[in-house]
Structure formats: structure tokens, C-alpha cells
Amino acid sequence: MLMVFFQVLTPEEAFAAIDLPILGLLFGTMVVSAFLERAGVFKYLGKLLSWKSKGGKDLLCRICVVSAAASALFTNDTCCVVLTEFILKVARQNNLPPQPFLLALASSANIGSATTPIGNPQNLVIALQSRIPFKAFLFGLLPAMAVGVCVNIAILLFYFSKSLSPVNHQEEIPSPAGDVIFHRFSQANMSNHHLSSRYSNDTVDAVLQGSFFPTEEVHLENPRSNIAHGATLTDCLISQEKDGSVEGGNTLLWNTCVYFVTIGMLVSLLMGVNMSWSAISAALILIVLDFKDAQPCLDKVSYSLLVFFCGMFITVDGFNKTGFPSLFWELMEPYARIDTISGVVVLSLVILLLSNIASNVPTVLLLGARVAASAAAASPSEEKRAWLVLAWVSTVAGNLSLVGSAANLIVCEQARRAQFGYNLSFLGHLRFGLPSTLVITAIGLLLIRV
């Protein structure tokens, strides 16, 4: 609004600055992620983290690998939203400090999201502006991501080896009742929702194992329950599950459809089909196949993020018209050429700093076209490498400080709000984030494939 008010841009120029394909791709991936969450994919990821876990170090390694892989497919923010409280619960149940696991989740989610165009917002911008196919983007950064996650695990184990060592079972603190309660988070507002009045098999299993205790949030569907006739809470819950057994088959069929549509979307992306249309088509197919009101899933779309992107496109376009970005790049370009080692180092440091000062998406919007043009002038084959370097460095830069990426802030806020929550401090994150970011960025730059 200010850009138009001060006549930096005309209203027509402001509307023209909005990149609709990026908004379409972002909207489509958020809708698909909402349906995947409803289909229970993140519940299965949570089970995978704790299945036959062999202690703190094993759990930390699993968190790094699972969050990195999931973030490449479902975006880093989504994974951090749905996995943070589960990780806090598991850490408390095993009498382990939450800090290393929270850092593992946020840092690995950022690293993993660098691999694909749908992993994070800045990669969406890079993929559509550079027109690099999904497959080329994936295989160009996959080696850097794989090694980066391994290095991240090694650094975490080095920092927290003592605190992750096994403890005496006599010293373990039994998990309070509240710890076992799952809370689901909306992608739009990350607010806690009360437990559903329906209970899954996991809840019944928890009751049978004695690890679930009723709280004030527990509501039975049938107020005239059999408790009056001497039945136990377990009997009532099992009775409710039997009543919903007919729905179980429909749920399984629906979940299968969601997985197949998602796989179809990923295959289309790998085949080079337009990314925006692939994501929007997958979202539309899921809405149609659901045969229900789509409002609950559409409510999980972060419309504030879409509006933020619109404003950012306009702001960056107006800022470019002031001439300051061009002047800055003219001063930096001789020292930040992609065809020399020193140039790559200088360029990476500039991206790291700007991504933590101005955020990574504005940095990509401001530098992307200029870095690519400079690389193309040196050698046409270097243009693709320049885009991939920008994607890698701007994403891993989010691990440098707590405010470096939205994923970090989501983990911090979710951990603080959770029952028996934990405050992740800025300095506590920086002590790990600074060396980790520098090392992983440097190693990844050597492994980017063109």
C-alpha cells in the first residue's frame, strides 16, 4: 500500500508484481499437506520415531533423518508444526533433555527442505524463476542434503553426547498423564485443538497399557454410558470403536486415495509437468474425491502467508525501483562471481547474512536474478549452479540463529506452549547453529551437482 501511496509503483505495477504461479504452487502444497495430515501420515512418522528406539542417540538420529526426508515432501514448517509436541512427549517419557531433539528437528527440517522445490517457500521462488525441472533440482541438491544431515547428526552428538547417554531406570521420571495427550495443530494458526470425542485404536491401546489417564478433556460420545452399569472406561472406549468399525473401511479407502494422489503429484513433478498446475490439480482432486465440505481442510491453509507473499512481491519490486539493490550488487559482483572459489565464498557469506537479516525469501527475490545473470555472463553452464547455490545457502542459513527461519520459530513457540513446555533460548540455539551452519554450508557447496 505504501509503495502505491508514495507513487513508487502504480496500482497496475503492484498487481503485476504478484507472481501467481508461486502463490498457486504454495496454495496447492498446503492443501495437499492438510489432507495428508488428516490421512494420518504424520502419525505414522511419529510412530516411526519411537518404534524400537534404543535410547537418546538413536532417537536423535531418527528425528534428523525423518524430519529431513519429510520436509523435502511436505515442507519444513508443516513437519515442525506436527512433530514438535510429540518429540517433547517422548523426551519426557524417557527422562531426556528436550533441547537436542528440538534442535535436531528444526535444523534437519531446514536441511532436508533444501532438496526439492516444494520443501520451502524460497525454493518455490527459485524453481519457478530459474525454470529448473523438479528432477534436476532434486538430484542437484540430494548429495548435499544427505551428507549435510549426517554432518548435522555428528555435530549434535558431539554437543550433546553426555546428556543423551543412558540413565538408570531407577532415576527415570514416570510420564504424567498429560504428556500422553496428542494435540493437533492448524497450519494456519498453530493453535491447539481439544481432543476429538472419537478415539482411535492408539487411544484404546494406551488405555489397555495403563498409559492414558482421563482428564477434563475426555468426553464420551454416549452420555448414557455403561459406567452406570459397572463398565470400565476401557469398555466404553472399545464399544465406541466397534460402533465406528463400518467407517474404518471408508477411512482406509480414503487414506489410500490421498496417498495415491500425492504420489501421482510427485511423479508428475519428476516428469517435468508444470509444478503449479500439478499441485493445484492434486489439491482439487482430493477436494472432489472427499465428497465432504472442504472448509476444514481449507481452513488449514495459511492465508496470511499467501497475503504476506503478495505484499513481499510488491515491496521487493518497489525496492528494486529505488536502485539500491542494483547499486549493492554492482559493488559486490566483482568479488562474488560463481566461477571462482573466493567468489562462491563471498556470495555464500552475503546470502547467509542477508537471509538472517532480511529473511531468506526476500533475499532470494532480491539476489536471484542478479546472481543468475552474473553466472550466465561468465558461463551459460554456471547459471543453473548459481540457482542451486542460492537455494542451498539461503535454506541452510535458517539454522544460523533462532530467528533465521520460520521452522525454528515454530519449534520454539510450539515447545513453549506445550504442556510441560520448554523454552529454547536464542543463545542456546546460536551456540549450536553458528558452527553447524558454517560447516554444513561449506560441505554442501562442494557436493552440489549440475
C-alpha beads as a LAMMPS data file, in Angstrom:
LAMMPS data file: protein, C-alpha beads

450 atoms
449 bonds

1 atom types
1 bond types

-500.0 500.0 xlo xhi
-500.0 500.0 ylo yhi
-500.0 500.0 zlo zhi

Masses

1 110.0

Atoms # bond

1 1 1 0.000 0.000 0.000
2 1 1 2.820 2.402 0.899
3 1 1 4.580 1.642 -2.388
4 1 1 1.471 2.820 -4.241
5 1 1 0.733 5.684 -1.823
6 1 1 4.206 7.180 -2.281
7 1 1 3.975 6.551 -6.038
8 1 1 6.923 4.182 -6.152
9 1 1 4.619 1.826 -8.061
10 1 1 1.336 2.343 -9.851
11 1 1 -1.570 0.076 -8.854
12 1 1 -1.165 -1.782 -12.145
13 1 1 2.553 -2.338 -11.492
14 1 1 1.801 -3.543 -7.969
15 1 1 -0.670 -6.146 -9.217
16 1 1 1.732 -7.177 -11.989
17 1 1 4.491 -7.751 -9.417
18 1 1 2.500 -10.566 -7.754
19 1 1 3.738 -13.922 -9.018
20 1 1 0.577 -16.039 -9.342
21 1 1 2.340 -19.345 -10.222
22 1 1 4.265 -19.178 -6.931
23 1 1 1.074 -18.478 -4.980
24 1 1 -0.669 -21.334 -6.792
25 1 1 2.114 -23.780 -6.007
26 1 1 2.206 -22.670 -2.377
27 1 1 -1.586 -22.961 -2.021
28 1 1 -1.678 -26.395 -3.673
29 1 1 1.060 -27.859 -1.489
30 1 1 -0.608 -26.546 1.679
31 1 1 -3.939 -28.146 0.735
32 1 1 -2.260 -31.472 -0.071
33 1 1 -0.364 -31.305 3.247
34 1 1 -3.644 -30.710 5.097
35 1 1 -5.186 -33.819 3.510
36 1 1 -2.049 -35.850 4.287
37 1 1 -2.237 -34.772 7.915
38 1 1 -5.876 -35.837 8.016
39 1 1 -4.913 -39.183 6.447
40 1 1 -2.549 -39.819 9.357
41 1 1 0.787 -39.696 7.559
42 1 1 2.362 -37.631 10.329
43 1 1 1.006 -40.006 12.962
44 1 1 2.900 -42.795 11.217
45 1 1 6.030 -40.648 11.153
46 1 1 5.664 -40.182 14.902
47 1 1 5.354 -43.921 15.422
48 1 1 8.447 -44.452 13.282
49 1 1 10.444 -42.180 15.576
50 1 1 9.691 -44.168 18.722
51 1 1 9.424 -47.701 17.271
52 1 1 12.024 -49.928 18.985
53 1 1 14.105 -46.897 19.885
54 1 1 17.410 -47.782 21.537
55 1 1 17.992 -44.640 23.547
56 1 1 18.574 -40.944 23.184
57 1 1 21.230 -41.104 20.481
58 1 1 19.149 -43.457 18.361
59 1 1 16.106 -41.209 18.778
60 1 1 18.108 -38.135 17.779
61 1 1 19.358 -39.840 14.610
62 1 1 15.812 -40.880 13.708
63 1 1 14.483 -37.367 14.223
64 1 1 17.164 -35.943 11.921
65 1 1 16.548 -38.464 9.139
66 1 1 12.737 -38.485 9.338
67 1 1 12.352 -34.712 9.582
68 1 1 14.777 -34.137 6.688
69 1 1 13.008 -36.617 4.409
70 1 1 9.518 -35.453 5.383
71 1 1 10.388 -31.772 4.959
72 1 1 11.507 -32.356 1.391
73 1 1 7.998 -33.624 0.587
74 1 1 5.670 -31.803 2.991
75 1 1 7.591 -28.516 3.692
76 1 1 9.715 -27.863 6.747
77 1 1 7.112 -25.708 8.509
78 1 1 4.447 -28.419 8.364
79 1 1 6.765 -31.068 9.797
80 1 1 7.828 -28.798 12.645
81 1 1 4.207 -27.961 13.465
82 1 1 3.080 -31.578 13.782
83 1 1 6.186 -33.211 15.293
84 1 1 7.339 -30.771 17.988
85 1 1 4.986 -31.762 20.795
86 1 1 5.352 -35.462 20.029
87 1 1 9.123 -35.116 20.406
88 1 1 8.694 -33.275 23.712
89 1 1 6.461 -36.074 24.985
90 1 1 8.910 -38.819 24.000
91 1 1 11.832 -36.937 25.546
92 1 1 9.990 -36.508 28.850
93 1 1 8.850 -40.115 28.943
94 1 1 12.471 -41.228 28.559
95 1 1 13.851 -38.645 31.017
96 1 1 15.891 -36.957 28.274
97 1 1 16.587 -33.240 27.786
98 1 1 14.404 -31.776 25.024
99 1 1 16.935 -29.268 23.650
100 1 1 18.971 -31.627 21.417
101 1 1 15.819 -33.133 19.922
102 1 1 14.224 -29.751 19.222
103 1 1 17.435 -28.546 17.580
104 1 1 17.606 -31.786 15.594
105 1 1 14.038 -31.320 14.354
106 1 1 14.404 -27.684 13.285
107 1 1 17.891 -27.931 11.772
108 1 1 17.284 -31.180 9.887
109 1 1 13.924 -29.939 8.611
110 1 1 15.669 -26.909 7.133
111 1 1 18.443 -29.008 5.580
112 1 1 16.016 -31.534 4.125
113 1 1 13.720 -28.871 2.714
114 1 1 16.560 -27.571 0.531
115 1 1 16.324 -30.681 -1.647
116 1 1 13.073 -30.012 -3.502
117 1 1 11.207 -27.009 -4.903
118 1 1 8.265 -27.779 -2.600
119 1 1 10.391 -28.027 0.545
120 1 1 10.188 -24.353 1.497
121 1 1 8.934 -21.015 0.107
122 1 1 12.281 -19.731 -1.168
123 1 1 12.789 -22.899 -3.183
124 1 1 9.383 -22.360 -4.783
125 1 1 10.567 -18.943 -5.920
126 1 1 13.902 -20.274 -7.189
127 1 1 12.378 -23.221 -9.055
128 1 1 9.820 -21.095 -10.895
129 1 1 12.157 -18.204 -11.662
130 1 1 15.009 -20.450 -12.817
131 1 1 12.724 -22.960 -14.575
132 1 1 14.893 -25.787 -13.285
133 1 1 12.873 -29.046 -13.554
134 1 1 11.864 -30.755 -10.317
135 1 1 14.040 -33.795 -11.071
136 1 1 17.141 -31.717 -11.850
137 1 1 16.570 -29.655 -8.701
138 1 1 16.210 -32.794 -6.590
139 1 1 19.274 -34.638 -7.857
140 1 1 21.347 -31.462 -7.914
141 1 1 20.969 -30.958 -4.161
142 1 1 20.335 -34.509 -2.916
143 1 1 24.029 -35.357 -2.237
144 1 1 24.492 -32.098 -0.331
145 1 1 21.376 -32.785 1.738
146 1 1 22.312 -36.399 2.538
147 1 1 25.812 -35.504 3.693
148 1 1 24.521 -32.372 5.429
149 1 1 22.098 -34.391 7.557
150 1 1 24.885 -36.816 8.516
151 1 1 27.162 -33.930 9.497
152 1 1 24.304 -32.353 11.446
153 1 1 23.840 -35.604 13.374
154 1 1 27.571 -35.752 14.126
155 1 1 27.622 -32.165 15.421
156 1 1 24.538 -32.748 17.583
157 1 1 26.060 -35.908 19.062
158 1 1 29.306 -34.039 19.721
159 1 1 27.477 -31.251 21.556
160 1 1 25.004 -33.390 23.494
161 1 1 26.679 -36.788 23.826
162 1 1 26.714 -36.756 27.629
163 1 1 23.130 -35.624 28.055
164 1 1 21.939 -38.326 25.624
165 1 1 23.721 -41.147 27.440
166 1 1 21.504 -43.850 29.003
167 1 1 20.261 -43.168 32.522
168 1 1 19.498 -45.546 35.332
169 1 1 15.907 -46.751 35.133
170 1 1 15.510 -46.065 38.858
171 1 1 16.100 -42.402 38.148
172 1 1 13.553 -42.171 35.375
173 1 1 10.587 -39.941 35.997
174 1 1 7.265 -41.528 35.132
175 1 1 5.415 -39.599 32.480
176 1 1 2.450 -37.621 33.804
177 1 1 -0.943 -38.221 32.337
178 1 1 -0.968 -35.032 30.340
179 1 1 2.147 -35.973 28.440
180 1 1 0.383 -38.733 26.587
181 1 1 -2.258 -36.469 25.116
182 1 1 -1.686 -35.528 21.496
183 1 1 -2.621 -32.081 20.273
184 1 1 -3.102 -31.310 16.616
185 1 1 -2.035 -28.018 15.144
186 1 1 -3.594 -25.976 12.404
187 1 1 -1.101 -24.939 9.762
188 1 1 -2.698 -21.528 9.559
189 1 1 -2.611 -20.530 13.224
190 1 1 -0.773 -23.328 15.025
191 1 1 -3.384 -23.345 17.777
192 1 1 -4.108 -26.334 19.966
193 1 1 -7.329 -28.243 19.436
194 1 1 -9.116 -30.270 22.078
195 1 1 -9.133 -33.995 21.825
196 1 1 -11.755 -35.364 19.500
197 1 1 -14.675 -37.139 21.020
198 1 1 -13.805 -40.085 18.780
199 1 1 -10.960 -42.318 19.878
200 1 1 -8.502 -44.101 17.643
201 1 1 -7.007 -47.516 18.163
202 1 1 -3.937 -45.770 19.581
203 1 1 -6.037 -44.300 22.381
204 1 1 -7.600 -47.652 23.222
205 1 1 -4.167 -49.251 23.246
206 1 1 -2.968 -46.520 25.582
207 1 1 -5.820 -47.274 27.981
208 1 1 -5.144 -51.009 27.869
209 1 1 -1.463 -50.385 28.617
210 1 1 -2.268 -48.076 31.502
211 1 1 -0.510 -45.087 29.944
212 1 1 -3.634 -43.000 29.340
213 1 1 -5.427 -41.221 32.142
214 1 1 -8.701 -39.371 31.659
215 1 1 -8.589 -35.601 32.029
216 1 1 -11.183 -32.942 31.819
217 1 1 -10.801 -33.051 28.011
218 1 1 -12.165 -36.594 27.777
219 1 1 -15.766 -36.733 26.588
220 1 1 -17.614 -39.934 25.811
221 1 1 -19.976 -39.841 22.848
222 1 1 -22.787 -41.583 24.685
223 1 1 -23.773 -39.748 27.884
224 1 1 -25.796 -42.776 28.972
225 1 1 -22.665 -44.877 29.121
226 1 1 -22.352 -48.300 30.628
227 1 1 -20.324 -46.908 33.506
228 1 1 -23.566 -46.720 35.435
229 1 1 -23.855 -50.488 34.983
230 1 1 -20.356 -51.194 36.197
231 1 1 -18.482 -50.988 32.902
232 1 1 -14.995 -49.526 32.879
233 1 1 -13.729 -46.612 30.840
234 1 1 -11.846 -49.097 28.668
235 1 1 -15.081 -50.974 27.874
236 1 1 -16.776 -47.747 26.848
237 1 1 -13.966 -46.715 24.534
238 1 1 -13.806 -50.154 22.909
239 1 1 -17.582 -50.039 22.432
240 1 1 -17.236 -46.727 20.637
241 1 1 -14.563 -48.201 18.377
242 1 1 -16.882 -51.077 17.421
243 1 1 -19.629 -48.597 16.580
244 1 1 -17.257 -46.901 14.156
245 1 1 -15.958 -50.099 12.556
246 1 1 -18.068 -49.509 9.436
247 1 1 -16.351 -46.178 8.980
248 1 1 -12.959 -47.861 9.248
249 1 1 -13.155 -49.344 5.761
250 1 1 -14.136 -46.000 4.267
251 1 1 -11.293 -44.320 6.135
252 1 1 -8.788 -46.834 4.796
253 1 1 -10.068 -46.310 1.252
254 1 1 -9.892 -42.543 1.636
255 1 1 -6.368 -42.621 3.073
256 1 1 -5.265 -44.816 0.172
257 1 1 -6.702 -42.291 -2.293
258 1 1 -4.827 -39.464 -0.581
259 1 1 -1.535 -41.356 -0.775
260 1 1 -2.056 -42.282 -4.433
261 1 1 -2.927 -38.712 -5.426
262 1 1 0.124 -37.407 -3.572
263 1 1 2.373 -39.970 -5.246
264 1 1 0.836 -39.011 -8.584
265 1 1 1.656 -35.371 -7.917
266 1 1 5.273 -36.220 -7.084
267 1 1 5.590 -38.391 -10.204
268 1 1 4.195 -35.536 -12.307
269 1 1 6.738 -33.171 -10.808
270 1 1 9.567 -35.607 -11.531
271 1 1 8.356 -35.922 -15.126
272 1 1 8.639 -32.175 -15.589
273 1 1 4.947 -31.257 -15.567
274 1 1 4.259 -27.650 -14.580
275 1 1 4.728 -27.527 -10.803
276 1 1 1.968 -25.037 -10.020
277 1 1 -0.639 -26.909 -12.048
278 1 1 0.467 -30.260 -10.606
279 1 1 -0.004 -29.067 -7.025
280 1 1 -3.306 -27.289 -7.719
281 1 1 -4.646 -30.299 -9.653
282 1 1 -3.732 -32.678 -6.812
283 1 1 -5.440 -30.393 -4.298
284 1 1 -8.569 -30.134 -6.458
285 1 1 -8.739 -33.917 -6.993
286 1 1 -8.558 -34.518 -3.235
287 1 1 -11.286 -31.946 -2.568
288 1 1 -13.569 -33.575 -5.167
289 1 1 -12.871 -37.150 -4.019
290 1 1 -13.575 -36.234 -0.408
291 1 1 -17.306 -35.701 -1.101
292 1 1 -17.435 -33.513 2.003
293 1 1 -17.318 -29.856 2.834
294 1 1 -13.749 -28.791 2.052
295 1 1 -13.813 -25.973 4.595
296 1 1 -11.978 -27.873 7.399
297 1 1 -9.000 -28.583 5.145
298 1 1 -9.100 -25.162 3.512
299 1 1 -9.060 -23.609 6.984
300 1 1 -5.604 -25.112 7.471
301 1 1 -4.230 -23.135 4.535
302 1 1 -2.090 -20.269 5.800
303 1 1 -3.834 -17.426 4.000
304 1 1 -1.781 -14.949 5.993
305 1 1 1.313 -16.439 4.349
306 1 1 -0.218 -16.017 0.890
307 1 1 -1.052 -12.379 1.655
308 1 1 2.450 -11.915 3.053
309 1 1 3.901 -13.213 -0.211
310 1 1 1.753 -10.786 -2.204
311 1 1 2.986 -7.898 -0.096
312 1 1 6.564 -9.105 -0.331
313 1 1 6.430 -9.315 -4.135
314 1 1 5.172 -5.732 -4.296
315 1 1 7.676 -4.471 -1.707
316 1 1 10.653 -6.115 -3.383
317 1 1 9.601 -4.806 -6.794
318 1 1 9.291 -1.300 -5.386
319 1 1 12.613 -1.597 -3.561
320 1 1 14.260 -2.658 -6.817
321 1 1 12.984 0.516 -8.468
322 1 1 14.844 2.628 -5.904
323 1 1 18.141 1.437 -7.357
324 1 1 19.697 0.399 -4.028
325 1 1 19.747 -3.364 -4.771
326 1 1 21.392 -2.738 -8.140
327 1 1 23.990 -0.464 -6.551
328 1 1 24.704 -3.049 -3.852
329 1 1 25.140 -5.813 -6.419
330 1 1 27.411 -3.662 -8.586
331 1 1 29.710 -3.291 -5.586
332 1 1 29.561 -6.988 -4.693
333 1 1 29.611 -8.648 -8.119
334 1 1 33.387 -8.433 -8.772
335 1 1 34.003 -10.312 -5.503
336 1 1 31.063 -12.747 -5.692
337 1 1 31.491 -14.449 -9.046
338 1 1 30.263 -18.021 -9.141
339 1 1 33.155 -19.252 -11.321
340 1 1 35.835 -18.734 -8.647
341 1 1 36.265 -20.313 -5.214
342 1 1 36.695 -16.968 -3.490
343 1 1 33.625 -15.666 -5.310
344 1 1 31.484 -18.579 -4.100
345 1 1 32.707 -17.992 -0.532
346 1 1 31.883 -14.274 -0.656
347 1 1 28.500 -14.918 -2.276
348 1 1 27.646 -17.546 0.341
349 1 1 28.547 -15.217 3.208
350 1 1 26.407 -12.448 1.707
351 1 1 23.454 -14.826 1.355
352 1 1 23.945 -16.111 4.920
353 1 1 23.937 -12.617 6.378
354 1 1 21.056 -11.266 4.310
355 1 1 18.942 -14.371 4.978
356 1 1 19.254 -13.785 8.730
357 1 1 18.741 -10.022 8.494
358 1 1 16.062 -9.673 5.817
359 1 1 14.845 -13.328 5.799
360 1 1 15.566 -15.870 3.094
361 1 1 12.632 -15.266 0.733
362 1 1 13.309 -11.518 0.262
363 1 1 16.999 -12.347 -0.153
364 1 1 16.171 -14.776 -2.958
365 1 1 13.831 -12.283 -4.619
366 1 1 16.444 -9.523 -4.464
367 1 1 19.540 -11.516 -5.440
368 1 1 18.208 -14.387 -7.555
369 1 1 18.007 -12.790 -10.982
370 1 1 21.212 -10.804 -10.440
371 1 1 23.259 -13.815 -9.318
372 1 1 21.932 -15.885 -12.225
373 1 1 22.679 -13.138 -14.770
374 1 1 26.212 -12.744 -13.440
375 1 1 26.799 -16.503 -13.630
376 1 1 25.355 -16.725 -17.150
377 1 1 27.698 -13.939 -18.288
378 1 1 30.692 -15.916 -17.040
379 1 1 29.493 -19.228 -18.476
380 1 1 25.990 -20.362 -19.505
381 1 1 26.524 -23.673 -17.711
382 1 1 27.098 -21.831 -14.424
383 1 1 23.618 -20.309 -14.304
384 1 1 21.954 -23.470 -13.011
385 1 1 24.705 -23.923 -10.437
386 1 1 24.187 -20.350 -9.235
387 1 1 20.480 -21.004 -8.617
388 1 1 21.235 -24.227 -6.718
389 1 1 23.889 -22.483 -4.624
390 1 1 21.339 -19.801 -3.778
391 1 1 18.775 -22.463 -2.813
392 1 1 21.228 -24.381 -0.630
393 1 1 22.792 -21.442 1.190
394 1 1 19.584 -19.455 1.743
395 1 1 17.901 -22.535 3.227
396 1 1 20.731 -23.752 5.463
397 1 1 21.205 -20.126 6.577
398 1 1 17.992 -20.576 8.544
399 1 1 19.890 -22.758 11.013
400 1 1 22.300 -19.987 11.991
401 1 1 20.036 -18.254 14.514
402 1 1 16.677 -18.825 16.138
403 1 1 15.070 -16.121 14.000
404 1 1 16.739 -17.350 10.807
405 1 1 13.771 -19.395 9.613
406 1 1 10.078 -19.880 10.278
407 1 1 10.731 -23.540 11.143
408 1 1 12.935 -22.505 14.084
409 1 1 10.312 -20.108 15.396
410 1 1 7.566 -22.711 15.016
411 1 1 9.548 -25.269 17.033
412 1 1 10.365 -22.662 19.685
413 1 1 6.768 -21.464 20.012
414 1 1 5.223 -24.938 19.941
415 1 1 7.688 -26.137 22.583
416 1 1 6.910 -23.144 24.792
417 1 1 3.137 -23.633 24.525
418 1 1 3.161 -27.381 25.073
419 1 1 2.193 -28.956 28.361
420 1 1 5.427 -29.284 30.366
421 1 1 6.865 -26.982 27.688
422 1 1 10.453 -25.968 27.107
423 1 1 11.938 -22.571 26.278
424 1 1 14.553 -22.745 23.529
425 1 1 16.756 -19.678 24.034
426 1 1 18.370 -17.550 21.327
427 1 1 21.896 -18.070 22.683
428 1 1 21.296 -21.772 23.247
429 1 1 20.381 -22.110 19.586
430 1 1 23.226 -19.854 18.403
431 1 1 25.917 -21.922 20.147
432 1 1 24.912 -24.877 18.009
433 1 1 23.580 -23.049 14.968
434 1 1 26.589 -20.902 14.087
435 1 1 29.240 -23.637 13.710
436 1 1 26.724 -26.112 12.324
437 1 1 25.545 -23.715 9.614
438 1 1 29.050 -22.749 8.507
439 1 1 30.293 -26.347 8.331
440 1 1 27.214 -27.783 6.596
441 1 1 27.017 -24.900 4.124
442 1 1 30.668 -25.327 3.142
443 1 1 30.414 -29.100 2.732
444 1 1 27.183 -28.826 0.768
445 1 1 28.676 -26.333 -1.685
446 1 1 31.276 -28.935 -2.643
447 1 1 28.582 -31.542 -3.356
448 1 1 26.116 -29.571 -5.485
449 1 1 25.719 -31.321 -8.835
450 1 1 24.881 -29.544 -12.077

Bonds

1 1 1 2
2 1 2 3
3 1 3 4
4 1 4 5
5 1 5 6
6 1 6 7
7 1 7 8
8 1 8 9
9 1 9 10
10 1 10 11
11 1 11 12
12 1 12 13
13 1 13 14
14 1 14 15
15 1 15 16
16 1 16 17
17 1 17 18
18 1 18 19
19 1 19 20
20 1 20 21
21 1 21 22
22 1 22 23
23 1 23 24
24 1 24 25
25 1 25 26
26 1 26 27
27 1 27 28
28 1 28 29
29 1 29 30
30 1 30 31
31 1 31 32
32 1 32 33
33 1 33 34
34 1 34 35
35 1 35 36
36 1 36 37
37 1 37 38
38 1 38 39
39 1 39 40
40 1 40 41
41 1 41 42
42 1 42 43
43 1 43 44
44 1 44 45
45 1 45 46
46 1 46 47
47 1 47 48
48 1 48 49
49 1 49 50
50 1 50 51
51 1 51 52
52 1 52 53
53 1 53 54
54 1 54 55
55 1 55 56
56 1 56 57
57 1 57 58
58 1 58 59
59 1 59 60
60 1 60 61
61 1 61 62
62 1 62 63
63 1 63 64
64 1 64 65
65 1 65 66
66 1 66 67
67 1 67 68
68 1 68 69
69 1 69 70
70 1 70 71
71 1 71 72
72 1 72 73
73 1 73 74
74 1 74 75
75 1 75 76
76 1 76 77
77 1 77 78
78 1 78 79
79 1 79 80
80 1 80 81
81 1 81 82
82 1 82 83
83 1 83 84
84 1 84 85
85 1 85 86
86 1 86 87
87 1 87 88
88 1 88 89
89 1 89 90
90 1 90 91
91 1 91 92
92 1 92 93
93 1 93 94
94 1 94 95
95 1 95 96
96 1 96 97
97 1 97 98
98 1 98 99
99 1 99 100
100 1 100 101
101 1 101 102
102 1 102 103
103 1 103 104
104 1 104 105
105 1 105 106
106 1 106 107
107 1 107 108
108 1 108 109
109 1 109 110
110 1 110 111
111 1 111 112
112 1 112 113
113 1 113 114
114 1 114 115
115 1 115 116
116 1 116 117
117 1 117 118
118 1 118 119
119 1 119 120
120 1 120 121
121 1 121 122
122 1 122 123
123 1 123 124
124 1 124 125
125 1 125 126
126 1 126 127
127 1 127 128
128 1 128 129
129 1 129 130
130 1 130 131
131 1 131 132
132 1 132 133
133 1 133 134
134 1 134 135
135 1 135 136
136 1 136 137
137 1 137 138
138 1 138 139
139 1 139 140
140 1 140 141
141 1 141 142
142 1 142 143
143 1 143 144
144 1 144 145
145 1 145 146
146 1 146 147
147 1 147 148
148 1 148 149
149 1 149 150
150 1 150 151
151 1 151 152
152 1 152 153
153 1 153 154
154 1 154 155
155 1 155 156
156 1 156 157
157 1 157 158
158 1 158 159
159 1 159 160
160 1 160 161
161 1 161 162
162 1 162 163
163 1 163 164
164 1 164 165
165 1 165 166
166 1 166 167
167 1 167 168
168 1 168 169
169 1 169 170
170 1 170 171
171 1 171 172
172 1 172 173
173 1 173 174
174 1 174 175
175 1 175 176
176 1 176 177
177 1 177 178
178 1 178 179
179 1 179 180
180 1 180 181
181 1 181 182
182 1 182 183
183 1 183 184
184 1 184 185
185 1 185 186
186 1 186 187
187 1 187 188
188 1 188 189
189 1 189 190
190 1 190 191
191 1 191 192
192 1 192 193
193 1 193 194
194 1 194 195
195 1 195 196
196 1 196 197
197 1 197 198
198 1 198 199
199 1 199 200
200 1 200 201
201 1 201 202
202 1 202 203
203 1 203 204
204 1 204 205
205 1 205 206
206 1 206 207
207 1 207 208
208 1 208 209
209 1 209 210
210 1 210 211
211 1 211 212
212 1 212 213
213 1 213 214
214 1 214 215
215 1 215 216
216 1 216 217
217 1 217 218
218 1 218 219
219 1 219 220
220 1 220 221
221 1 221 222
222 1 222 223
223 1 223 224
224 1 224 225
225 1 225 226
226 1 226 227
227 1 227 228
228 1 228 229
229 1 229 230
230 1 230 231
231 1 231 232
232 1 232 233
233 1 233 234
234 1 234 235
235 1 235 236
236 1 236 237
237 1 237 238
238 1 238 239
239 1 239 240
240 1 240 241
241 1 241 242
242 1 242 243
243 1 243 244
244 1 244 245
245 1 245 246
246 1 246 247
247 1 247 248
248 1 248 249
249 1 249 250
250 1 250 251
251 1 251 252
252 1 252 253
253 1 253 254
254 1 254 255
255 1 255 256
256 1 256 257
257 1 257 258
258 1 258 259
259 1 259 260
260 1 260 261
261 1 261 262
262 1 262 263
263 1 263 264
264 1 264 265
265 1 265 266
266 1 266 267
267 1 267 268
268 1 268 269
269 1 269 270
270 1 270 271
271 1 271 272
272 1 272 273
273 1 273 274
274 1 274 275
275 1 275 276
276 1 276 277
277 1 277 278
278 1 278 279
279 1 279 280
280 1 280 281
281 1 281 282
282 1 282 283
283 1 283 284
284 1 284 285
285 1 285 286
286 1 286 287
287 1 287 288
288 1 288 289
289 1 289 290
290 1 290 291
291 1 291 292
292 1 292 293
293 1 293 294
294 1 294 295
295 1 295 296
296 1 296 297
297 1 297 298
298 1 298 299
299 1 299 300
300 1 300 301
301 1 301 302
302 1 302 303
303 1 303 304
304 1 304 305
305 1 305 306
306 1 306 307
307 1 307 308
308 1 308 309
309 1 309 310
310 1 310 311
311 1 311 312
312 1 312 313
313 1 313 314
314 1 314 315
315 1 315 316
316 1 316 317
317 1 317 318
318 1 318 319
319 1 319 320
320 1 320 321
321 1 321 322
322 1 322 323
323 1 323 324
324 1 324 325
325 1 325 326
326 1 326 327
327 1 327 328
328 1 328 329
329 1 329 330
330 1 330 331
331 1 331 332
332 1 332 333
333 1 333 334
334 1 334 335
335 1 335 336
336 1 336 337
337 1 337 338
338 1 338 339
339 1 339 340
340 1 340 341
341 1 341 342
342 1 342 343
343 1 343 344
344 1 344 345
345 1 345 346
346 1 346 347
347 1 347 348
348 1 348 349
349 1 349 350
350 1 350 351
351 1 351 352
352 1 352 353
353 1 353 354
354 1 354 355
355 1 355 356
356 1 356 357
357 1 357 358
358 1 358 359
359 1 359 360
360 1 360 361
361 1 361 362
362 1 362 363
363 1 363 364
364 1 364 365
365 1 365 366
366 1 366 367
367 1 367 368
368 1 368 369
369 1 369 370
370 1 370 371
371 1 371 372
372 1 372 373
373 1 373 374
374 1 374 375
375 1 375 376
376 1 376 377
377 1 377 378
378 1 378 379
379 1 379 380
380 1 380 381
381 1 381 382
382 1 382 383
383 1 383 384
384 1 384 385
385 1 385 386
386 1 386 387
387 1 387 388
388 1 388 389
389 1 389 390
390 1 390 391
391 1 391 392
392 1 392 393
393 1 393 394
394 1 394 395
395 1 395 396
396 1 396 397
397 1 397 398
398 1 398 399
399 1 399 400
400 1 400 401
401 1 401 402
402 1 402 403
403 1 403 404
404 1 404 405
405 1 405 406
406 1 406 407
407 1 407 408
408 1 408 409
409 1 409 410
410 1 410 411
411 1 411 412
412 1 412 413
413 1 413 414
414 1 414 415
415 1 415 416
416 1 416 417
417 1 417 418
418 1 418 419
419 1 419 420
420 1 420 421
421 1 421 422
422 1 422 423
423 1 423 424
424 1 424 425
425 1 425 426
426 1 426 427
427 1 427 428
428 1 428 429
429 1 429 430
430 1 430 431
431 1 431 432
432 1 432 433
433 1 433 434
434 1 434 435
435 1 435 436
436 1 436 437
437 1 437 438
438 1 438 439
439 1 439 440
440 1 440 441
441 1 441 442
442 1 442 443
443 1 443 444
444 1 444 445
445 1 445 446
446 1 446 447
447 1 447 448
448 1 448 449
449 1 449 450
